[in-house]
Amino acid sequence: MKLQKKLFAIGTTLLLTNTLYAQDGASLFDTKCAACHVTSRPSDKSTLVAPPVMGVMRHVKMRYTSKEEAVAFISAYALNPEASKAVCMPQKIKRFGLMPSQKGNVTKEELQTIASWMYDNFPPQGFQGMGRGQGKGQGKGCQTR
């Protein structure tokens, strides 16, 4: 009986933790990422300071086919961004520059929560991108690892 109670307690804790992470991803993104990355299609592209998250995630998912790989990439890249590891198109780095390291701004645990939320929510169903890299040859403009 004691073992069943312990297992129930562990299961309940894990369920609550996962629920909190799922709810927390959006608020963490708003606090830690939204100052630069917008979550909707911009009406005025001249005001952007970084690529919109829907485009970022489109390229992440083109490169990393599993959620586990994508979350690991985002978490590592945010702390140690390098042009050679970027998944965006070269003209995005030319326009916005390389993302600054987020060391000291966000923890590894927060990054995993944010990245998981991003993976689950972006790009939205039917997303087409902003006009470049569409259709045939899609993804060829992405830099290699």
Secondary structure, DSSP 8 states (H G I E B T S, - for coil): -HHHHHHHHHHHHHHHHHHHHHHHHHHHHHHHTTTT--SS--S-GGG-SS--HHHHHHHHHHH--SHHHHHHHHHHHHHS--GGG--S-HHHHHHH------TTTS-HHHHHHHHHHHHHH-S-TT---SSSS-STTTTTTS---
